[in-house]
Amino acid sequence: MTPGHRHGYFPVPLHLNYVWRVLAMLLLPMPAALACTTTGTSIICNDAASVLNWNTVTSSANDVSVLVTPTGQSAGPLLGLPGSAAVKLTGRNTTLTNQGLIDPTLSLVALGTSGAIMGNASNAGAVRVNNSGTLYGAGLSVLGLQVLSTLDGTALSLRSNATGSINIDNSGTIGLKPGLLSLSLLNASPVIAAYGGAPVTVNNAAGGVINGRVGLGRSATGNSFVNAGAINGSVSMGQNSTNTFTAVTGSTISTGGADVGVDLAVAGLDVSIALGFAQGGTVDGGANGNNTLVL
């Protein structure tokens, strides 16, 4: 027996002691996390996202309304990949009201995770977003290089066909926040995509900020955009449409930083959707359209 040691006792290295302590703490009972609450078709997120509950919302039901309160947060799934979102509503007649924080990067991994994906290709009806809080997408980069020709990672990806409508009201901040890999051209990336054939109405109120490129799809009845706030990026109003862009006194539109200096097309979408993104600091009324600029 080694002097100073009791018979049958084997000393445990100090670092292993700490490992066991950490494991023991993880196994202790923990207080329940408050998730978003659902009552019928109404979902309310009133608490901060945490490792116990990311407050991710996913529903394919019709007539769903989601409210993120001023104290509420919604993050993406634990491992957020392209096609996922903090809020994903694929039914008909869906509404998102954000007064708090929607941020997919609060989760463990956010690679191409969107802030909100709403609607569908065939029967989405009315898609409505009212943002007075902060709404982020994670953007998408591969090996540190930013991917600009995709809707993965946008803050808002909204889709409805010609029988529906898309409405966005913003008095808060809509933009991108780096996820798994750093993004260097945040304001050059697609941040809002609204498409599918439905007429799109966007109102960026005084005090509202949109950081990134906004793309509206083709609509037979035309799209409308009123900007009384700040756009650090660009707006593409949609091809072959009758579009109106209103620039309210005191509003601004700029590149907001580094820009790639070219228009962008979106890979993988049918050409009939005609969704694109204009170069930074510009408003593109849309080719082959009857467009109006109101100052």
C-alpha positions in Angstrom: 0.0 0.0 0.0 1.3 3.4 -0.9 2.2 5.5 2.2 -0.4 8.1 3.0 -3.2 6.3 1.1 -6.0 4.2 2.5 -6.2 0.6 1.4 -8.6 0.3 -1.7 -8.5 4.0 -2.4 -7.4 5.2 -5.8 -6.8 9.0 -6.3 -8.9 10.5 -9.2 -7.0 13.2 -11.3 -8.2 16.7 -10.5 -9.5 17.4 -14.1 -11.7 14.2 -13.9 -13.2 15.5 -10.7 -14.4 18.6 -12.4 -15.8 16.6 -15.3 -17.9 14.5 -12.9 -19.1 17.7 -11.1 -20.2 19.2 -14.4 -22.1 16.0 -15.4 -23.7 15.9 -12.0 -24.9 19.5 -12.3 -26.4 18.7 -15.8 -28.3 15.8 -14.3 -29.8 17.9 -11.5 -33.5 18.7 -11.8 -33.9 22.0 -13.6 -36.9 24.4 -13.6 -39.3 24.1 -16.5 -38.8 26.5 -19.3 -41.9 28.4 -20.5 -42.6 27.7 -24.1 -44.8 29.7 -26.5 -48.4 29.1 -25.5 -51.1 28.0 -28.0 -54.8 28.6 -27.6 -56.7 27.5 -30.6 -55.0 29.1 -33.6 -53.3 31.8 -31.5 -49.7 31.4 -30.4 -48.1 33.8 -28.0 -44.3 33.9 -27.2 -43.9 35.9 -24.0 -40.5 34.6 -22.7 -36.9 34.6 -23.6 -35.5 31.8 -25.6 -33.1 29.5 -23.8 -31.3 26.2 -24.0 -34.3 24.6 -22.4 -36.7 26.0 -25.0 -35.8 27.9 -28.1 -39.4 29.1 -28.6 -39.4 27.9 -32.2 -42.8 28.1 -33.8 -43.8 25.7 -36.6 -47.4 25.2 -37.8 -49.2 24.1 -41.0 -52.6 24.9 -39.7 -54.8 27.6 -41.3 -55.7 31.0 -39.7 -52.7 30.9 -37.3 -51.6 34.1 -35.6 -48.3 34.4 -33.8 -47.5 37.2 -31.3 -44.0 37.7 -30.0 -44.5 40.2 -27.1 -42.0 42.9 -26.1 -40.5 40.5 -23.5 -40.7 37.5 -25.9 -38.1 35.9 -28.1 -38.2 33.2 -30.8 -35.0 31.4 -31.9 -34.4 28.8 -34.6 -34.3 25.1 -34.0 -31.4 23.7 -32.1 -29.6 22.9 -35.3 -30.9 25.4 -37.8 -30.2 24.6 -41.5 -31.4 26.0 -44.8 -35.2 25.7 -45.0 -35.7 26.1 -41.2 -36.9 29.2 -39.4 -37.6 30.7 -36.0 -41.2 31.0 -37.1 -42.6 28.8 -39.9 -46.2 29.0 -40.8 -47.2 27.2 -44.0 -51.0 27.2 -43.7 -53.6 29.7 -45.2 -54.3 33.2 -43.8 -51.3 33.5 -41.4 -50.3 36.5 -39.3 -47.1 37.3 -37.5 -46.8 40.2 -35.0 -43.4 40.8 -33.6 -42.9 43.3 -30.7 -39.9 41.5 -29.3 -37.0 39.6 -30.8 -37.0 37.0 -33.6 -33.4 35.8 -33.9 -32.5 32.3 -35.3 -28.8 32.8 -34.2 -29.8 32.4 -30.6 -29.9 28.7 -31.1 -26.8 26.4 -31.2 -26.3 26.4 -35.0 -27.9 28.8 -37.5 -26.7 28.2 -41.1 -29.1 29.6 -43.6 -31.9 29.8 -41.0 -34.6 32.3 -41.7 -36.4 34.6 -39.3 -39.9 33.8 -40.6 -41.1 31.6 -43.5 -44.8 32.0 -44.2 -47.3 30.9 -46.8 -47.2 28.4 -49.6 -47.3 28.1 -53.3 -51.0 27.2 -53.9 -53.4 28.3 -51.2 -51.8 30.7 -48.7 -54.5 33.4 -48.8 -53.6 36.5 -46.8 -50.0 36.6 -45.3 -49.5 39.4 -42.9 -46.4 40.6 -40.9 -46.4 43.5 -38.4 -43.0 44.1 -37.0 -42.3 46.7 -34.3 -39.5 44.8 -32.7 -36.3 43.3 -34.1 -36.5 40.5 -36.7 -33.4 38.8 -38.0 -32.4 36.1 -40.5 -29.1 34.3 -40.2 -28.0 34.7 -43.9 -26.1 32.0 -45.6 -22.4 31.6 -46.2 -20.3 28.6 -47.3 -16.7 28.4 -46.3 -16.9 32.0 -45.3 -18.2 33.1 -48.7 -21.6 34.7 -48.8 -24.3 33.1 -50.9 -26.4 35.9 -52.3 -28.6 33.9 -54.8 -30.8 32.1 -52.3 -33.8 32.8 -50.0 -32.3 30.7 -47.2 -31.4 32.9 -44.3 -33.7 35.8 -45.1 -35.4 37.6 -42.3 -38.7 37.2 -44.1 -39.7 34.7 -46.9 -43.4 35.2 -47.7 -45.3 33.4 -50.4 -48.9 33.5 -51.7 -50.4 33.1 -55.1 -52.5 35.5 -57.2 -55.7 34.8 -55.2 -54.0 35.9 -52.0 -52.2 38.9 -50.6 -49.0 39.8 -48.8 -48.8 42.7 -46.3 -45.7 43.9 -44.4 -45.7 46.7 -41.9 -42.4 47.6 -40.2 -41.7 50.2 -37.6 -38.8 48.2 -36.0 -35.7 46.7 -37.5 -35.5 43.9 -40.1 -32.1 42.6 -41.1 -29.5 39.9 -41.0 -27.3 38.7 -38.1 -24.3 36.4 -38.8 -25.0 32.8 -37.9 -22.5 30.0 -37.9 -20.0 31.8 -40.2 -19.2 35.5 -40.5 -20.9 37.4 -43.2 -19.2 40.5 -44.6 -21.9 41.8 -46.9 -25.0 41.8 -44.7 -26.7 44.8 -46.5 -26.1 43.2 -49.9 -27.9 40.0 -48.9 -31.6 39.2 -49.6 -33.4 40.2 -46.4 -37.1 40.2 -47.5 -38.6 38.1 -50.3 -42.3 38.4 -51.0 -43.5 36.5 -54.0 -45.8 33.9 -55.6 -48.2 36.1 -57.6 -50.0 37.9 -54.8 -50.0 41.7 -54.7 -47.5 42.9 -52.1 -47.9 45.9 -49.9 -44.9 47.1 -47.8 -45.0 50.0 -45.4 -41.7 51.0 -43.8 -42.8 53.6 -41.2 -40.8 56.5 -39.8 -38.2 55.0 -37.5 -38.4 51.7 -39.4 -35.1 50.2 -40.6 -34.6 47.6 -43.2 -31.0 46.3 -43.7 -30.5 44.3 -46.9 -32.1 43.7 -50.2 -35.9 43.5 -50.6 -37.3 41.6 -53.5 -41.0 41.6 -54.5 -42.3 39.1 -57.1 -44.4 39.6 -60.1 -48.1 40.5 -59.4 -50.8 41.1 -62.1 -52.4 43.8 -60.0 -49.1 45.4 -58.9 -47.1 46.0 -55.7 -46.9 49.0 -53.4 -44.0 50.1 -51.2 -44.2 53.2 -48.9 -40.9 54.2 -47.3 -40.9 56.7 -44.5 -37.9 55.2 -42.7 -34.5 53.9 -43.7 -33.5 51.2 -46.2 -29.8 50.2 -46.1 -29.8 48.0 -49.2 -32.3 48.1 -52.1 -35.8 47.4 -53.4 -36.8 45.4 -56.5 -40.6 46.0 -57.1 -41.2 43.1 -59.4 -41.3 42.6 -63.2 -44.3 42.9 -65.5 -46.3 44.6 -62.8 -48.0 48.0 -62.1 -45.9 49.1 -59.2 -45.8 52.2 -57.0 -42.9 53.2 -54.8 -43.6 56.2 -52.5 -40.6 58.0 -50.9 -41.9 60.0 -47.9 -40.0 63.2 -47.0 -37.2 62.4 -44.6 -36.8 58.8 -45.7 -33.5 57.3 -47.0 -32.2 54.5 -49.1 -28.5 53.7 -49.4 -26.1 50.8 -49.9 -25.5 50.9 -46.1 -21.9 49.7 -46.7 -20.1 47.3 -49.0 -22.1 46.2 -52.0 -21.6 43.8 -54.9 -22.9 46.4 -57.3 -25.0 44.1 -59.4 -28.6 42.8 -59.6 -29.2 39.4 -58.2 -31.4 36.5 -59.5 -32.6 33.8 -57.2 -31.5 30.3 -58.1 -34.0 27.4 -58.1 -37.1 29.5 -58.6 -39.4 29.1 -61.6 -38.8 32.0 -64.1 -42.5 32.9 -64.0 -42.1 34.1 -60.4 -39.8 36.8 -61.6 -38.2 37.5 -58.2 -34.9 39.4 -58.1 -32.9 41.8 -56.0 -31.6 45.2 -57.2 -28.1 46.5 -56.6 -27.5 48.4 -53.4 -28.9 52.0 -52.9 -31.4 51.7 -55.7 -35.1 51.1 -56.3 -35.9 49.0 -59.4 -39.4 49.6 -60.5 -39.5 46.3 -62.5 -38.8 45.6 -66.1 -41.7 45.6 -68.6 -44.0 47.2 -66.1 -46.1 50.4 -65.7 -44.4 51.8 -62.6 -44.8 55.0 -60.6 -42.4 56.8 -58.3 -44.1 59.2 -55.8 -42.0 61.8 -54.0 
